[in-house]
Amino acid sequence: MILPFLLTLFKILTIQLLAALGIFFAFGFILAKLQEKTQNNYYQTVGWKGILWTAWFGTPIHELGHVFFAKLFHHKITRVSLFKPNPETGNLGHVSHTYNKYSPYQRLGNFFVGAAPMLFGSVVLIILLYFLVPNAKEAFQPLATEQTSPLIVLISLKTTLLKLFSIANLSSWRFWLFLYLSFCVASHISPSEQDLKNMWRGFAWLIAVLIIVNLIALSVQINITRYIINLNRYLGLIFGIFTYATAISFIHLILSAIILKPFKKNRAD
């Protein structure tokens, strides 16, 4: 009896975690890799200062995300540097915070504080989109709808990009400002190594909470998995923004490789 029950609980937890957090883990991994390779293009050509053209705006957004979620989960913030580039360490900004290790709520908060740059950055991108792009709702509608396959995602992304880069938008200075600020945010939206460590600290507590909730739900025969899966219907816009951020980050990677290539050759000489 115990083994089948544990297997059922494990299956339920896996489905719930993938449904609720799979989108963040998948895009977080991709964005981190794109960010790493793009920054390497700058490091190997024009040097560390090359990333400052996006960091001046992207880094404060990254750090403000930590501040917001640290406050939300009642962590004590001891130091905030929204933008303080350090060429010796490579750090661009920093938020130091402490928490009560006896508080499950605060320990659970470590996951969200670590993931904050993606969560907060996506909200900033939505705000920029709303205020700077006239046809924002129409452009992002294909990505904001439920996606059923990778092919449909690619088709939706193509439709969105074509609508975003329309003649009307390309002739508007507000669109170019949105595009540049999107580069800035997307280039610094992924969690750092330290952020990932904080996420894993909180992830164990997230699983613990889910186990307790599911034990209670199973005992009263309530299927909460259905409700968690249904949440994906409301994540359409977030999915669209993450897809856009990934596309922008990929474009940034390609452009940095092409534009900075002559500088790399000069250094080699």
N, C-alpha and C positions, 0 to 999 in steps of 0.2 A: 504493500500500500504506500509506503513512504517513498520508494524509488519512483514509481509512476507519478506521484504528486510532485516530487522535486523536478522531474523531467518536464512536466506540464508547466510548472512555475518558471523554469529556465526558458522554455519556449515562449511563454507569454512575455517575459522580461525582454528577451531578444527582439521580439516583434515591436514592443512598445518603444524600446530605445532607438531602433532603426526608424520607426515612424516619426518619433518626436525629434530626434537629434541627428538622424542620418544625413540630412541635408547640410547641417553645420559641419559635421566631421568631413564629409566628402568635399565640400567647397573649401573648407579650411585647409585641408591637405593640398588641394590644387593651387589655391592662392598663395600658400606659403612657398611652394616650389617655384612658382612664377616670380614671386617677389625675390627669392634668393638668387635666381638666375639673372634677373634684371639688375639687381644691385651688384652682382659680380661683373656685369658688363661695364658698369661705372667704375668699380674699383680697379679693374684691369686696364682702363683707358684714361679717363680724366681724373681718376682718384676719388677719394671718399667724399669730397665736396660736391661731386656730381649729383648725389641723391638729394641735395638740399633744395633743389628747385621744386620737388614735390613734398619734401619733409616739412617745410615751414607751415604747411596747412594740414597735411595728413597726420603728422605726429601729434599735434594738439588734439585732433579728433580721436586718435588712438588712446591718448592718455585720459581725455575727458570721459571716455567710455569706462575706464577703470574707476575713475572717481565716482561716476554715477552709480555703478553697481556696488562699489564698496560702501557707499552711503546707504543704498537700498538694503543691503544685508547687515547694516550696523557695524561695519568694520571701522576701526579707528585709523584715520589717515594721518600719517606723521610727516609726510613730505610730498610736495607736488612740484614737478618740473615739466611744464607742458611742452617746452621746446628749449632744450639746452644741449646743443651738439657738442660732443666730446670726441675729437679726432683720435685720442689715445685709446679710448675704450670702444669707440664706435657707437656709443649710446646717443640717442637723439632726445630722449625725454624719459621721465621716470615718475612713478607713483609708489610710495612706500606706505604700507598699511599693516596693521596688526588685527588679530581677531581673538575672541575668547574661545579657547580650545574645548571648553566645556559646553559650548553652545552649538547644538546640531544645526540650527538655522545659519549661524555664521560660518560654520565649517562647510555646509552645503553651498554657501555663497561663494566659496573659492572657485567653484566651477564657473559660475556666471561672471565673476570678476575676471577670470582668465580669458573667457570667451568674449568679453565685453567689446573689444575692438571690432569684431565682426557684427555684433548685434547693434552697437551704437553707430558704427560706420554705415550700416545698411540704412538706418533711419536718416542719417545725414544725407545720403544719396537720394533717398526718397524726397526729402525736403528740397534739395537742390533741383531735382527733377520737376517738382511741382511748381517752383517759383521761376525757373529759368527756361523751361522747355514748353512752348505753347501747346504742342500736341502730345504732351506726356502721357495722358491717359490712353489715347488712341494707339500710341507707339508701343506701350508696354502691355496692352491688353493680350496679345498673343502669348507672352511669357507668363502672365499672371493667371492664365487658365490652367486647369489640371493637365499635367504632362503624363502621357502613358508609355512613352518609349523614347530612347535617345534620338531616333530619327525625327520624331515630332518636336523634340527640344531644338534640334538644329534648324528645322524649318521655321519654328517660332522665332528663334534668334535671328535668322536671316530676315524675316518680315519686320521684326522690331528695329534692326539696324538700318534697313532700307527706309523705314518711316522716320527714324531719328535723323539720318543723314539726308533728309529731303532737301530740295532746292530752297524751300522757304526757311528751313532751319539753318542751312549753311550760309544764308545771307543775313542771319541775325547774330549780333555780337553776344547776346545772352546765351545762345547755344554754344558758342566757342568758349565762353566763360564756364558754362556747365561742363563741357568736355574737359577743359583743363583741370577744374576742381575735382572732377571724377577721377582723372589720372592721379591726383594728389591723394585722395582718400583711398582709392583701390590699391595704390602702391604701398600703403601702410595699414591695411585693414586686417591682415592676418596676425594671429597671436605670436608673440616672441617665444623663445625657448623657455624663459622664466614664466611666461603666461601659461604655457602648456603644462608646466609643473604644477602650477596652481590649479589648473583645470582637473588634473588627475587626482589632486588632493580632495577636491570637491566631488569628483565623479563617484568615488566610493560611497560617499554619503548620499548621493543621488540614487544610487542603486539600493542602498539600505532603505531609503524612504519608499521607493517603488516596491520593494519586497514586502514591507509592512502594509502598504496600501493594498497590494494584491492579495496578501493573506486574508485581510479583512474582507475584501471583495469576493474572494473565492468561498469564504465561509458563509456568506449570505447570498451566494450564487448571482453575483453581479459581474457582467462582462465589461470591464473598463477599457479593454483593448480596443473595442469598437469606437469608443469616444475619442481615444487618443489618435487612432487612425483617421477619424473624421476631421481632426485638427488640420490635417494636410490641406484640406479644402481652403483653409484660411491663411495658408502659408504661400499662396500663389504669388503675391507681390514680392515677398521676401525672396522666393525662388527666382523670380524675374530679376531682382536687383543683384543677387549673387551671380546669376548667369551673366548679367551685364558687366559686373565688376571683373569677372573672370575673362570676359572678352576684351575689356579695356586693358587688363593686366597683360594679356597675351599680345595685344597690339603694341603696348609699351615695350614688351620684351623684344619683339621683332624690330621696332623702330630704333631702340637703343643699340641693337646689334648692328643694324645697317648704318646708322648715323655715326656711331662711335668707332666703327671699324678702322677708318683712316688714322685715328688717334692711337689705336692699338698698334698699327704698323709703324707709326713714327716712334713709338716707345721701343719697339723691337729693334729699330735701327739705332 
